[in-house]
Structures are given as C-alpha cells and as structure tokens.
Amino acid sequence: MATNNPLLSIDHIEGAITTRFAKGVRFFGEKHEMWEIDCVINGELEITSETEVFRCRAYEIVIHPAWYFHTSYCESSQIVEVLSVSFYVAEGDTIMPRGKHRLNKSEKSLIDIIKAKIENRPNNAITFIAEDKACLQIIRNSVESLFLSICSRDAKSSSPREEQDAKLFSDIAYYLKTKVDDALNVEQICRDCGIGRTALKMLFTRFAGEGVMKYYNWLRVKRAMELIEQGYQMKTISEIMNFSSQYYFSNFFRRQTGVPPTKYSK
C-alpha cells in the first residue's frame, strides 16, 4: 500500500489487557524494553510517563517509549477502564508518536477492535504466546494503523498536567535526568530542588510508585546500558558516570539488573 508516511512497523505484540481501576487504586508502575500504549476507555485516570504526568479521559491515549517508567493513579469516583498494549517496534521507532493524544473517530474504532479481540478471554488479556495468531495479527495491524494515523495528521502530544505537585515531580524528574552522570544522593537532590526529604518521598511515592533514589538509580542504569551499547569500555563508563572505580560500577549494575555489565554487553 502506497503511503507518504515514513516506514513504521510493529515486530510483535507482547500483550494486550483491559484493567479496571476504582478510586484510590494505583498501578505502581514498571519499566521494560517494550513500547506500550495506555488508552482510557471510560472515566478519568492520571498517567505518569517518565517525567510527565497526564490527566486522561475517554479515548485519550498515552504512548510510552521503551524503558519509560509509567504508572497510573485513579482519583475518579467511577470505575475507570483502561486498555494497555505492549509491543516491540521493528522499524520507525524514531518517528513513532509519544506522549498523550486525543483520538479521532477512526482511531477510536481501532481501539474498539483491539478491545473486542481480548474481551471474554481469561483475565481479559492476550499475549504473544496465545494460540490465536490471527487475533494477534489483527491487534498488531490495528496498532500500526493507529500510529500511522496519528503521524499522518501530525498530531502533537497534549501538554502534561499542570497541577502543582505533578509539575514539581516533572521538574525534579527532569533534573535527575540531566544529572544522571553525577552520582547524586538524597541530600543533594533536596538541596538543589528546594524540597524536604519527607515531601520528596511522598512526591515520588505518588507519581513514580517508588523512592527517588530507586528512580534515579534506574535512570543511571539506562544511561550505562546506552554507553555499553555504544561500545564504551567498563572503566571508561565508570569514569563518565562518576563511580569511584570500575568495581563499584559493576556491583551497582548487577544489583539493579541482576547481571554484571560484562554479561549485558554480550
């Protein structure tokens, strides 16, 4: 099929699931090597994607690139239903849309197709190991069509939520990303960001589902992975990232990932 859009294709669907949130319920978040979309079917949900926080209503979608930490929190009094699809991108990841988008009529139909395919299955979920390969193919095609549609109308990501605490979290998370090589500690973060330890803990528990140092350490792991993939030697990486020695860098990497950096590099 001829198209003016850059080439974009999904390698395979890892999983698709619908989840229901009641008031006060939080999904404490995750990071993984797959891309993921979260689409609110009804109700209203607060979705964090790395350093941004979005307030999402029906048929608003948040697109999380690979390795983006994401979490959700329900403040609504009504039950909120969310469709989530995780997948690997074969080509076109640099032009993939990301952030929050409000879907148009045809894009809503694509979401409805995906939702219909996983309804009445165990736990309202389907994974790449499912025997129904035709169903997975339909979901993959629908996700590709969804992204191509968003790209073709040159849709811009909606602005993150401007609620004060959400903005403060985004500002501190961005600060941590800019200081990923600096081996920060809690005291330095509090001093540089003008926030107390207790307030900082409460902020990251709410928006990240984990402590600030756990969040920061994962940013450092991502940075180390990037440097390894670029071919840097372990000693050089430890110097770039201000570890006191290669030994401490290796121990840090192994504690965070479960494997030593030398094994990851292979």
N, C-alpha and C positions, 0 to 999 in steps of 0.2 A: 504494500500500500504506500503510495507516494505521500510524503509529508515534508513540510518546511521546518519541522522541529528537529533539533539535534537528536542523535540516536540515544534512546533510553530503553533499557530492558531490565526486567527482574530475573535474577538467576533462578531462585525458587522461593516458595513460601515456606517459612519455618512454622508458622502457626497463626490461627485466627480464632478469636474468642469474644463472646459478649459477657460483660460483667455488670452487676448491679451494685450501686452504692447507696447506702442510706445516710442520713445526716450524721456527721461526725466520723464517718468511715474514711480511713486513709489507706491508699496503696503506698507502702513505704519506699517504693522506688527500686530501680535497677539500672545497670549499665550492661550492654552487651555489644557484640560485634555486628549485630544486625541493625538495619533501619527498622523503624516502627511508626505506625500511624495510630493515633487515638481519635476516634470520632464520637462525639456525644450524639446519641440518638434522640434522647429527650432529657429535659431537666437542665441543670446548670452545674458545672464542675470546674474546679480550679486545677489547672495542669501546669506543672513545672517542667521545663525543658532546658536542661543545663543551667544557664544563668538567667533565663527569662520565665516569667510567671504569667499565664494567660487565664482569663475567665472565659469559659466556653459554654455556649448554649447549643440548642438542637442544630445538628448538621453543620457544626463548626469543627474543624479538624486541626490537630497539631501533628506536625511531621517531625520526628526525631531522627537525626542522622546517626550513623553507627557511633557507639561509645558515648553518646549523650546520656547523662543521667536524667531520668524522668520519673515523676511521681504525681499522684493525684490526691485531691482532698475534696470531700463533699460538705458544703455548708448548707445546701438546699434542704428544705423540709420534705420534699418529694423524692421518691426513688429515682435515681439517675441511671440510665443505661448507656454503656459505652462499648463500642466495637473497637477492638485492637487487632492489628495485623502486623506481624513481624516477618521480615524478608531480607534476602541478600540481593544486592544490586549487581548485575552483570556488567552493564555499561551505562554511562551517563550520570554517574553519581555527582559530578561537578556541576551539572545543570539541574539536578533534582531540586524541586521546591522544598522549603523547610519552614518551620515556624507555624503560625496559626493562619488558617484560611477559612473563609465562609464559602460553602459550596453552592454552586448554581443548580438549576433543576436537573440537568443531565448528570452532573456529578453526584447528586443525591441518589439518583437511580442506580448508579454504580455501587454506592454504599449499600443500598437496599438489596442488590443482587448478592453481594458478599454475605450480608446478614441472613438472607433466606437460605443460603447454602449451608450455613452452620447451625441453623435452628433445628431443634429436635434431635441433635446429636448428644452423646454423653457430655454433660457439663457445658453444653452449647459451645463446643470447641472442635477444631480440626487442626491436625498437624501434618508436617511433611511426610510422616510415616503412614498416613491414612491409606487405606486400600483404594479409596475412591480418587483415582488420579485425575479423572475428568473434572471433579469438583475443584481440586487444587489448581488445575489449568484455568478454569473459569475465574477463580479468585485472582490468580496471577494476571490474567488478561485484564480483569477489572481494575486492579491496582495500577497497571501500566497505563490504561486508558485514563484513569483518574489523574495521574501525574502529567500525562501529555496534555490533558485538557487544561489543567492549572497553568502549565508552561505556555500553552498556546494563547491564553488570554493575558499572559504576562502579569499574573496576579501577584500583588505584593503582600508579604506577611503582615498581619494585623499587629498593631502596637501591643507590647506587653501590658499587663495590668498595672495601673498607676497607684494602686493602694499603697500607703506609706511603707508598711512592713515588706510588701512584695518588692517595691523599688529598692529598699535597703538591702534585701537579700541579693537582688540582681547586682547592685553596686559592689557588694562585698565579694560575691562570686566572681565578678569580672576582675576585681583587684587581685584575687587569688590566682586567676589565670595569667595575669600579667607578671606575677611574682613566682611563677611555677619553678624557676631555677634558684630561688633564693633561700630554700630550707627554712621557711617561716615557722614560728611557734605561736601558741595562743596569745601570749603576752604581746608579741609584736603585732599580731593581727588586730587585737583590741586597741592598741595604741594608735596604729596607723588609721584605723577606721572609726575611731572615736566611739567605741561601744564597750560595755562591760562584759565580763565573762558569762554571767548568767543570761543576759539579754542575747548574747551571741549564740549560746547553747540553745535557747528557746527558739531563736530565729531559724537555725539550721535544722533543728528537730522538726519544725513545722513545714518548711519548704523543701528540705532535702531528705528528711527522714533519717538523718544520721548526723553525727557530730561534725564540727567544722574541720577538725584535723583528719578525720576519715575521708571527708570530701576532698580536702586539699591533697592528701596523700594519693588519692586516686587520680587527680589531675597530674601529679608528678609521675605516676606510673604510665599514664598515657603519653606524656612527654618523653619518658625513657623509651617506650615502645617505638615512638616515631624516630628517635635518634638511632635506635638499633636497626630499624628497617632502612634507614638512610646509610647504614654501613659504618657508623662510628664504632670505635673500639670501646670496651668497657671502661678502661682507665680514662679515656677522653670524656665519656659520658659522665663519670663520677666527678670530674673536674668542672664540666659545664654546669652541672646541677648542684655544685657546692656540697657534695658529700665529702666527708673528711678523708675517705680512702675508697678504693675500689671494693674492698672487703665490706664496708658498711653499705655501699650501694647495692652489692649483690644480696646482702642479707635483707635489705629493705624491699627489693624487688621480689624476692622469694616469699617474704611474709605477706605481701599484698596479692600476689598472683598464684602462689603455690608451686612455682617453678623458678629455677635460677635464670638470670638473664642470658647466660650462655646457651641454655636449652631453648629459650624462646627464640633466640637468633637463628636457630637451625630449623 
